[in-house]
């Protein structure tokens, strides 16, 4: 898994997790996501996220889009 400060560009399924969101990664595992906007159109769908690792297992997301 990537370390703090590393750039992340991955695909997977975006799901709600309690009060937050997670990405179940296509390559296995998951990321907890710090999202600046709530991507309601993408919940429970296959997406691509880009962002920076800010903590163990957490990504500060700069963008969410359909994985197409």
TIVO-2410 file (N, C-alpha, C; in nm, 3 decimals):
# residues 68
REC num residu      c1      c2      c3 atome chaine
REC   1      X   0.084  -0.118   0.000     N      A
REC   1      X   0.000   0.000   0.000    CA      A
REC   1      X   0.089   0.124   0.000     C      A
REC   2      X   0.037   0.232  -0.053     N      A
REC   2      X   0.111   0.357  -0.065    CA      A
REC   2      X   0.134   0.420   0.073     C      A
REC   3      X   0.236   0.504   0.080     N      A
REC   3      X   0.268   0.574   0.204    CA      A
REC   3      X   0.215   0.716   0.205     C      A
REC   4      X   0.220   0.780   0.321     N      A
REC   4      X   0.172   0.917   0.336    CA      A
REC   4      X   0.244   1.008   0.238     C      A
REC   5      X   0.166   1.089   0.168     N      A
REC   5      X   0.219   1.181   0.069    CA      A
REC   5      X   0.220   1.126  -0.073     C      A
REC   6      X   0.197   0.996  -0.088     N      A
REC   6      X   0.195   0.935  -0.221    CA      A
REC   6      X   0.067   0.969  -0.297     C      A
REC   7      X   0.081   0.987  -0.427     N      A
REC   7      X  -0.032   1.012  -0.516    CA      A
REC   7      X  -0.105   0.881  -0.543     C      A
REC   8      X  -0.238   0.884  -0.541     N      A
REC   8      X  -0.320   0.766  -0.567    CA      A
REC   8      X  -0.409   0.792  -0.687     C      A
REC   9      X  -0.414   0.697  -0.778     N      A
REC   9      X  -0.502   0.701  -0.894    CA      A
REC   9      X  -0.552   0.557  -0.911     C      A
REC  10      X  -0.672   0.530  -0.858     N      A
REC  10      X  -0.721   0.391  -0.855    CA      A
REC  10      X  -0.868   0.383  -0.890     C      A
REC  11      X  -0.909   0.262  -0.925     N      A
REC  11      X  -1.050   0.235  -0.953    CA      A
REC  11      X  -1.103   0.133  -0.853     C      A
REC  12      X  -1.235   0.137  -0.836     N      A
REC  12      X  -1.301   0.044  -0.746    CA      A
REC  12      X  -1.446   0.084  -0.729     C      A
REC  13      X  -1.509   0.029  -0.627     N      A
REC  13      X  -1.650   0.058  -0.598    CA      A
REC  13      X  -1.658   0.154  -0.481     C      A
REC  14      X  -1.728   0.265  -0.500     N      A
REC  14      X  -1.746   0.365  -0.396    CA      A
REC  14      X  -1.866   0.328  -0.310     C      A
REC  15      X  -1.843   0.314  -0.180     N      A
REC  15      X  -1.951   0.276  -0.088    CA      A
REC  15      X  -1.954   0.365   0.034     C      A
REC  16      X  -2.073   0.382   0.091     N      A
REC  16      X  -2.086   0.452   0.219    CA      A
REC  16      X  -2.037   0.359   0.329     C      A
REC  17      X  -1.977   0.417   0.430     N      A
REC  17      X  -1.928   0.342   0.545    CA      A
REC  17      X  -1.954   0.426   0.669     C      A
REC  18      X  -2.068   0.401   0.734     N      A
REC  18      X  -2.106   0.486   0.848    CA      A
REC  18      X  -2.132   0.627   0.799     C      A
REC  19      X  -2.059   0.724   0.855     N      A
REC  19      X  -2.076   0.864   0.816    CA      A
REC  19      X  -1.983   0.904   0.702     C      A
REC  20      X  -1.902   0.809   0.651     N      A
REC  20      X  -1.805   0.842   0.548    CA      A
REC  20      X  -1.818   0.753   0.426     C      A
REC  21      X  -1.709   0.748   0.349     N      A
REC  21      X  -1.705   0.671   0.225    CA      A
REC  21      X  -1.577   0.590   0.219     C      A
REC  22      X  -1.584   0.477   0.149     N      A
REC  22      X  -1.465   0.396   0.123    CA      A
REC  22      X  -1.465   0.357  -0.024     C      A
REC  23      X  -1.345   0.327  -0.073     N      A
REC  23      X  -1.329   0.272  -0.206    CA      A
REC  23      X  -1.282   0.129  -0.189     C      A
REC  24      X  -1.364   0.034  -0.235     N      A
REC  24      X  -1.322  -0.107  -0.241    CA      A
REC  24      X  -1.246  -0.121  -0.371     C      A
REC  25      X  -1.115  -0.131  -0.360     N      A
REC  25      X  -1.024  -0.126  -0.473    CA      A
REC  25      X  -1.035  -0.248  -0.564     C      A
REC  26      X  -1.023  -0.225  -0.694     N      A
REC  26      X  -1.024  -0.335  -0.791    CA      A
REC  26      X  -0.908  -0.430  -0.766     C      A
REC  27      X  -0.796  -0.378  -0.717     N      A
REC  27      X  -0.677  -0.462  -0.696    CA      A
REC  27      X  -0.674  -0.525  -0.557     C      A
REC  28      X  -0.783  -0.508  -0.480     N      A
REC  28      X  -0.791  -0.566  -0.346    CA      A
REC  28      X  -0.767  -0.461  -0.239     C      A
REC  29      X  -0.829  -0.479  -0.126     N      A
REC  29      X  -0.816  -0.383  -0.017    CA      A
REC  29      X  -0.915  -0.269  -0.030     C      A
REC  30      X  -0.895  -0.169   0.054     N      A
REC  30      X  -0.986  -0.055   0.051    CA      A
REC  30      X  -0.915   0.069   0.099     C      A
REC  31      X  -0.965   0.182   0.058     N      A
REC  31      X  -0.921   0.312   0.107    CA      A
REC  31      X  -1.037   0.379   0.180     C      A
REC  32      X  -1.012   0.439   0.294     N      A
REC  32      X  -1.107   0.532   0.354    CA      A
REC  32      X  -1.086   0.664   0.281     C      A
REC  33      X  -1.195   0.735   0.253     N      A
REC  33      X  -1.185   0.854   0.170    CA      A
REC  33      X  -1.225   0.981   0.244     C      A
REC  34      X  -1.143   1.084   0.230     N      A
REC  34      X  -1.175   1.217   0.277    CA      A
REC  34      X  -1.222   1.294   0.154     C      A
REC  35      X  -1.353   1.309   0.142     N      A
REC  35      X  -1.412   1.372   0.023    CA      A
REC  35      X  -1.455   1.514   0.055     C      A
REC  36      X  -1.424   1.607  -0.035     N      A
REC  36      X  -1.463   1.747  -0.015    CA      A
REC  36      X  -1.603   1.775  -0.066     C      A
REC  37      X  -1.651   1.689  -0.154     N      A
REC  37      X  -1.789   1.696  -0.204    CA      A
REC  37      X  -1.848   1.556  -0.196     C      A
REC  38      X  -1.976   1.548  -0.167     N      A
REC  38      X  -2.042   1.417  -0.158    CA      A
REC  38      X  -2.082   1.373  -0.299     C      A
REC  39      X  -2.024   1.264  -0.346     N      A
REC  39      X  -2.048   1.217  -0.483    CA      A
REC  39      X  -2.170   1.126  -0.493     C      A
REC  40      X  -2.289   1.179  -0.463     N      A
REC  40      X  -2.409   1.095  -0.454    CA      A
REC  40      X  -2.437   1.018  -0.583     C      A
REC  41      X  -2.401   1.073  -0.698     N      A
REC  41      X  -2.424   1.004  -0.825    CA      A
REC  41      X  -2.334   0.883  -0.845     C      A
REC  42      X  -2.227   0.874  -0.765     N      A
REC  42      X  -2.129   0.767  -0.782    CA      A
REC  42      X  -2.135   0.658  -0.675     C      A
REC  43      X  -2.220   0.674  -0.575     N      A
REC  43      X  -2.227   0.576  -0.466    CA      A
REC  43      X  -2.273   0.441  -0.520     C      A
REC  44      X  -2.204   0.336  -0.479     N      A
REC  44      X  -2.231   0.198  -0.519    CA      A
REC  44      X  -2.204   0.173  -0.667     C      A
REC  45      X  -2.117   0.255  -0.726     N      A
REC  45      X  -2.080   0.240  -0.867    CA      A
REC  45      X  -1.929   0.226  -0.881     C      A
REC  46      X  -1.887   0.182  -0.999     N      A
REC  46      X  -1.746   0.168  -1.031    CA      A
REC  46      X  -1.691   0.306  -1.064     C      A
REC  47      X  -1.589   0.351  -0.989     N      A
REC  47      X  -1.536   0.486  -1.003    CA      A
REC  47      X  -1.384   0.486  -1.010     C      A
REC  48      X  -1.331   0.601  -1.047     N      A
REC  48      X  -1.188   0.628  -1.041    CA      A
REC  48      X  -1.169   0.744  -0.944     C      A
REC  49      X  -1.075   0.728  -0.851     N      A
REC  49      X  -1.042   0.838  -0.761    CA      A
REC  49      X  -0.897   0.879  -0.782     C      A
REC  50      X  -0.870   1.006  -0.760     N      A
REC  50      X  -0.733   1.057  -0.757    CA      A
REC  50      X  -0.718   1.141  -0.632     C      A
REC  51      X  -0.603   1.130  -0.568     N      A
REC  51      X  -0.580   1.207  -0.447    CA      A
REC  51      X  -0.446   1.171  -0.385     C      A
REC  52      X  -0.430   1.210  -0.259     N      A
REC  52      X  -0.305   1.193  -0.187    CA      A
REC  52      X  -0.331   1.118  -0.057     C      A
REC  53      X  -0.243   1.023  -0.026     N      A
REC  53      X  -0.253   0.949   0.101    CA      A
REC  53      X  -0.218   1.045   0.215     C      A
REC  54      X  -0.309   1.058   0.314     N      A
REC  54      X  -0.287   1.150   0.426    CA      A
REC  54      X  -0.272   1.078   0.560     C      A
REC  55      X  -0.305   0.951   0.564     N      A
REC  55      X  -0.295   0.870   0.685    CA      A
REC  55      X  -0.295   0.724   0.642     C      A
REC  56      X  -0.266   0.636   0.734     N      A
REC  56      X  -0.264   0.494   0.702    CA      A
REC  56      X  -0.401   0.451   0.652     C      A
REC  57      X  -0.411   0.418   0.524     N      A
REC  57      X  -0.538   0.372   0.466    CA      A
REC  57      X  -0.636   0.480   0.430     C      A
REC  58      X  -0.594   0.610   0.437     N      A
REC  58      X  -0.687   0.719   0.405    CA      A
REC  58      X  -0.632   0.808   0.295     C      A
REC  59      X  -0.722   0.841   0.200     N      A
REC  59      X  -0.686   0.926   0.086    CA      A
REC  59      X  -0.768   1.055   0.091     C      A
REC  60      X  -0.699   1.169   0.077     N      A
REC  60      X  -0.765   1.298   0.059    CA      A
REC  60      X  -0.794   1.308  -0.090     C      A
REC  61      X  -0.920   1.297  -0.127     N      A
REC  61      X  -0.961   1.282  -0.267    CA      A
REC  61      X  -0.973   1.420  -0.334     C      A
REC  62      X  -0.906   1.433  -0.449     N      A
REC  62      X  -0.916   1.555  -0.528    CA      A
REC  62      X  -1.020   1.541  -0.638     C      A
REC  63      X  -1.049   1.416  -0.679     N      A
REC  63      X  -1.147   1.397  -0.784    CA      A
REC  63      X  -1.206   1.256  -0.784     C      A
REC  64      X  -1.335   1.249  -0.819     N      A
REC  64      X  -1.405   1.122  -0.836    CA      A
REC  64      X  -1.476   1.128  -0.970     C      A
REC  65      X  -1.461   1.022  -1.049     N      A
REC  65      X  -1.530   1.016  -1.178    CA      A
REC  65      X  -1.570   0.872  -1.206     C      A
REC  66      X  -1.661   0.855  -1.299     N      A
REC  66      X  -1.699   0.721  -1.341    CA      A
REC  66      X  -1.579   0.651  -1.402     C      A
REC  67      X  -1.563   0.523  -1.374     N      A
REC  67      X  -1.448   0.450  -1.425    CA      A
REC  67      X  -1.465   0.410  -1.571     C      A
REC  68      X  -1.583   0.433  -1.623     N      A
REC  68      X  -1.614   0.419  -1.760    CA      A
REC  68      X  -1.601   0.293  -1.827     C      A
***
